[in-house]
Amino acid sequence: MKYCSTRGQVQDLSFTEAVMMGLADDGGLLLPQTIPQLSATELQNLSKLPYPELAFQIISKYATDIPAADLKELITRSYKSFENPQITPIVKQGDLYILELFHGPTLAFKDIALQFLGNLFEYFLSKSGKRMNIIGATSGDTGSAAIYGVRGKENINIFILHPKDRVSPIQELQMTTVTDDNVFNLAVEGTFDDAQMIIKEIFGDLKFKEEHALGAVNSINWARVLAQVVYYFYAWFQVNKETGADKVDMSVPTGNFGDIFAGYIAKQMGVPINNLILATNSNNILSRCINAGDYSIADVHHSLSPSMDIQIASNFERYLYYLLDCDGEKVVKAMDQFKQHGKLEFTTEQMEKLKNDFSSSSIDDKETLQTISSFFKETGYILDPHTAAGVGVGKKISSSPYPLLCLSTAHPAKFGNAVQKAIGESPELPGAFIGLESRQKKVVTIAADKDLIKEYVTVNSI
């Protein structure tokens, strides 16, 4: 399998090269040059596999330059730290299914990809004898999952930018209480979009990128998306076994378009998803895009679901590549237009394809609290505010006869304040969260200034 950039100037990379490059050198995002199509027989065979073996079968179709035995070992090791042996179990609550993606070490769905990516980086670096300085931006969960994925690993330093006072207290503590020598937390005085833009600009400085051996853990790294593709297969197999339905509706809370893009890839590979539902909060650029063709930047609103407080969804460029007929020049023109004018425009034909590929709606904080409250009263199950967006939007949109499955992206205890507001009590703290507030912290507050952040990385790089 070879990889190319959405902007057309980078072609024929191996999986190893694509993972280590992170953001393509032409500023685009990397994608496989073909998407494997699976037959009904192949899907039937995969449905019998436990999660780690399923992950191997899916990932091996894309990571063709890693020996099978090595890849199996990497995947097995990546999921040993998960509390549930199913890795991503499904639970039926009321009239829908919940895909629980929070059984990893930081209790968020990012663990599924970032435990694997951390092991991949270590594997590649041990083979090459090289070093890596990882830089990434987080709206909440990516940071802690990435840190836990590489803390203490040799030849790797990690720099994580988070928007100061715009992540939940638990999310912040999960990052800042990791004091390993190779971990650096930067609280950026700005929004997640500010931090994400700085990361992209730093990666765009190819001389700096090469000098400091920069690596990416954000979902700009293809391996992140690839690892998430697996649980769409697993979810479908479990729902199919329980219901016998031949299709499923899936509702995905998303801000940066990475998680739902993994669902899009899974659907292209053959997972029979009837309706791929994109759920957002009040930062609804993606919903506006799908419903009205309005992909334009608006102010970021601080919400109860902070991991979705995003107005520039970087992974949308991957989908845009397919929407624009896999034409890199068209993507470059579109992204230049977005950079200059803060918006994208779509033809009638493109809008038809968008609406065929996705359904979407958004809910605000009031509706989020109502969803958590009503779902708890009906089922006794506690939703975190991001999962509540998926449930609320899914129930609003899904009208097909097929089962509705909602992705649960984080443990509710990560957002205890929102849960308290909704149901009048805080969720029980998992053992991993007890005593976090009393631990030593390691964090630096810094302006949303690319040059200052480059200077900090330069001084502290490995």
N, C-alpha and C positions, 0 to 999 in steps of 0.2 A: 504494500500500500504506500502510495506517494501522496505528498501534501502540497497544497498551493495556497497563495494568499488571495484574499478577497479582492485585492487591488491589482492583481495580475503580474506583478514584477518579480515574485518569488515562486518558483515552481520546483517540482520533483524532489522535495525534501523527504527524508526517511522519517519514521515516527520519532526516533531519537532526536534528530535535528529539529523537528517541529516542537517537541516538548522543551528542549533546551533553548530554542530561540524565543519562545513565549509569544510576544508580539512580533509579527513579521517585520523584516527590515524595511519594507516599503510602507510601513504604517498600518497595514491591513491586519486581518485576523486569519489564522491558518485553518484550513479545512481539508478533509480527505478529498482526493481528486475523483473518487467514486464512492457511492454509498452501497454497501453490500445489500442485496435483496434476498430475504430468506423465504423458502417455500413453506407450505403448510406442514409438510413432513418434517422439515428442519425445526419449525416452531414446536411441533409436537414433541420432538426429541428433547429440545431445550427445556420444555415445561416440567420435566421429571427431575431436573437438577437442583441441588442445594445452591444457595446464593453464591458462595465462592467459586464453585465450578461453572455456574452460569456466567459469572463475571469473566472468568477465563475464556469461555467460548466466545463471548461477545467482543471482549477487548482484543483477543488474539487475531481477530479479523482486521484490526487496525494497526496493531503493534507487531507487524510482521518481521521486524528486524531483531526482536528479542527472542532468544531460544525459549521454547515452550516450557522447559523445566524451570528456567529462571523466572519467567512470567508467572507461572503457577505459584512459585514460592513467594514472590512479591505480593500477589493478591491475597494469598492465605495469611501472610504476616500482617497485611493491612487491616484485616477484619478480625484479628484475634482479640483486639481490645474492645470489641463491641459486646454490650451486655446481653443482647438477645441473640440466640444462635441463628435465628432467621435473618439477622442483620437489619432487614427492613420489613417487619411484620405488618400484616393487615388486620385491622379489627373492624367489625361491623358495629356501628352505632346508629340506632334508629333506622332510617331508610337509606343510609349511605355507608360507604366504606372509607376508612381512614388508613392511609399508608403512612405508618410511623417511621420517620427518617431521622429520629433523634436518639438513637441508642449507642452512638459513638462516644468517644471520650469527652467532647465538649457539648454534647446533647443538642446538636444541630445537624441539619442535613449536609452541611459542608464537610463534615468528617468523612463521609462516604468517598468523596473525591480526594480530599486533602491528605488523608492517611496514605492513600495509594500514591499520590503525587510526591509526597515527602520521601517515600521509599524508592520511587523512580529516580528522583534526583540523586539520592545517596548511591543507588546502583550505577547510574551513569557516571557520576564523579569518581567512584572507586575504580571503574574501568579505565577512565581517561587520566586519572591523577590530577584533575583540575579542581578549581574552587568555584564557589558561586555566592553571590550576594543577591538574595531574594528581596525584591521590593514589591509591596502590594498595598492596596487601599481596601478598607472594609467599611461597610455600612452596619456591621454588627457581628455577624457570625463567621465570616471568612477569616478574620484576623486571628481569633482564638484557635480555630481549626487548623489554620496554616502553621501557627506557632507550635501547637501540640504535635503537628506532623513532622516538624524538623528540629524541635528543641534538643539541644545536646548532640546533634549529629555533626560529624567531622566535616570540615571543608565547606561549611555552609553558615553564613550569617543571614538573619532575616530582619527586615525593616518593615513594620506595619504602620500605615497611616490610618487613623480613625478620626472622624469629625468630633472635636471636643464637645462634650456634654450633649451629644446627639445619638448616643447609643444607650442601651439600658444599663443600669448600674451593674448587673451581673455580667453582661457582655464586656463592659469595661474592665471589671475585676478579673475576668478570665484571661484577659490579655496582659494586664499590667502587673499581675502577681506572678507571672512567669519571669524569673530573674536569671535564667541561664545566661552565660556569657555571650552566646551567639544570638540573643534575642533583643531587639530594639523597638520600643513602642513610641510612636510619635502622635501626640494629640494635636491635630491640625485645627487652627482657628478658622473654620469655614465649614462647608457642607461636604458630604460624600462626593458629590459631583466635582467639587474643587479638587479634592484629593485624587480622584480617579483621573481627572484631566492632567494633573501634575505627573502622575505615573506614566501616562501615555506620552507626554512630552519628554520625559526623561528617557523612556525607551526609544523615542524618535531621535535622540542624540546618539547616533551609532558609535561615535568615537568614545563617548562616556560609557555606553553599554558594553563595549568591548573591553575597555580599560579595567572596568570593575566587574566583569563577568556577571552581568545582571541576569537574573532569572525571574520569571513571573509565576505567581500563584493565583492571581485573580482569574476569573473565568475567561479572560483573553487567552489563557493557556488551554489548548485543545484537550489535553488529558483530563482537565476538570470536567468538561462537557461529556467526554467519552465515558468516564466512570459513572456519571449520572444516568446515562442511557440505560444502563443495566437494570435499574430498579423499575423502569417502565415495563420492561419485559416481565420481571418478577411479579409486579403488581397485577399485570394482565393475567398471568398464569394462575395466580391465587384466586382472583375474582371469577375466572372462567371455571375453575375446579368447583367453586362453591355454588355458582349460579347456573352454569351451563350456557350463559349468554354468549353470543358470537361476536359481540362488540362491547365497548365500555366507553363512557364519558369520563374524562379526567379533568379535574379543576386544579390549577397550579397557581399558587400565590407567587408573584415574581415582580422584581423591580428592574433588574439588569438584563432580563431576557435570557439568562443562561439556563436556568432550570427548565423553562418551557421549550427552549431550543433543543435540549436533550430529548424532550418528548417528541418534538417534530422529527428529529433524526430517527428515533425509535419507530415512529409511524411510517417513515419512508422505508425502513428496513422490513416492515411487515406486521408490526403490532397493530391489531385492529381497533384503533382508537376512533370512535365515531365522532366525538366532539372534543377538541382540545381547547379547554376553557382557560383564558388568561385572566387572572384576578389581580387587581391592583387596589391600593388605598387611594387617598386623595391626591397623591402624586401620580396622576393618571395619564401620562403621556402615551403609554402603550394602549390603553383603552380608547383614548381619543383617536389614536392612529387607526386602530382596527375598525372602529365604529363610524368615524367621520373623515378619515384620511388626514387628520390633524396631528402630525408629528412635529410639534413645535415646543421649544423650551418654555417652561413657566417657572415661577418661583417654587423652591422646595419648601414644602410644609412639614414641620416637625410633627410626627404622628405617634400613635400608640403602637404602630408596627414599623419601627425605625429602619429595619433592614430593607424596606421597600421605599424609603424616602429618597428617591432617585428620579431625576428628570432627563438624564442622558443615558440610555440603556446601551452600553457598549456592545453587547452581543447581538443587538438588532442588526448590526452590519453583516453578520453571518447569514441571517435570513435574507437580508437585502440582496446579497450576492445571488441567491436563488431566484428572488423576485425579479432581478434584472438579468435573467437568462445567463447567469454565470459569466457575465461580461465585466472584467476588471475595470475597463475604462469607464463604463457606466457607473460603477461603484465609486470610483475616484471623483467623478463629476458630482455625484449625489452627495458625497461626504464633504466635498469642497463647498457645495451650496449650503449644507447644514452648518458648516463652520462659519461661513460668511453671514448667513441670514437667520440661523437658529431654527430652521425648519426644513422638512422634506416635502416634496409634492409627488403625487401618484396619479397615474392614468386610471381611467375607468376599468380597464382590463386588470391592472395591478390591484385595484381595490377589490375586484371580484375574487381574485386569487387570495388576497389577505383574508377576506371574510369566509372563504371556503376552507382555509387552513386553520383559522382560529375564530372563536367567539370570545367576547370580552365584556366585562363591566367592572365597576369599582365600588367600594364602599368607604364611607368616611368613619371617623372615630366613633360617632354615636351609633352607627350601624354595627361597627365592630363589637362594641360593648353589648349591644342587644343580641348579637349572634352568639357571643360567648355565654351570656346569661340564659337565653332560651335553650341553647343546646345542652347546657348543664342541667337545666330543669327537666328537659325531656329524657336525657340519657344518663346523667351523672358523670359525664365525660368532660374534662376541662380542655378547652382549646387555647392555644396561645393566640395572640392577636393576628399573626400572619396566617396561621391555619384558619382562623375565623374568616379572614378575607376569602380564602379558597372555598370554605363551606358556604358563606353567605352569598358569594357570587355564583357558585355552582348551583345552589338551590334556586337562585333567581333565574338562571339561564337554562339549565338542563330541563328539557321537556320531552326527551326521547324515551322510548321504552327500555333503554339499556341501563344497567347499573351505573350509579354515579360514584366515582372514587375521588377523594380529595387528598392532596399531598399535605402531610403535617410536617412542617419544616423545622420545628424547634419544640423543646420541652416547655410547657407553660411556666415553669418556675423561673425561666430566663426573663419573664416579663410579669413578675409578681404584682407590680403596682397596677397594671392594666387588669389583671385577673381579679384583684381585690376590688377594683371599681365595679367590675361586671357582676360578680357573684357574692360579694361581701365577705370573702375569705381568701386567704393566700393559698396557693398550691403548696403541697408538702415539698420541702427542699430535698433534692437528691443529695446523697452523701458528698458528691463532688463539689457542691456549692457551700456546704457548711464550713464556716470559719474563713471564707474567702476574704471578708472585709478586714480581718485582723492580720492578714499576711503582708509581708514587705512588698512594696510596689516599685516598679521600675518604668518610668515614663517621662518623656520630655514634651513640653508644650512648645509648639512652633507655628509661625505664621504660614498661611497658605501661599508660600513663595517657592517656586521651583528652584531657584538658585540657592536659597538657604537649605533646602532639603538635599540638594545635590552635594552641598558642602558637608552636611552632616553624614551622608552616606560615605563620602570620600574619606573623612576622618576615621570612621568606624568600620570601614569595609575590611574583609578578611584578606 
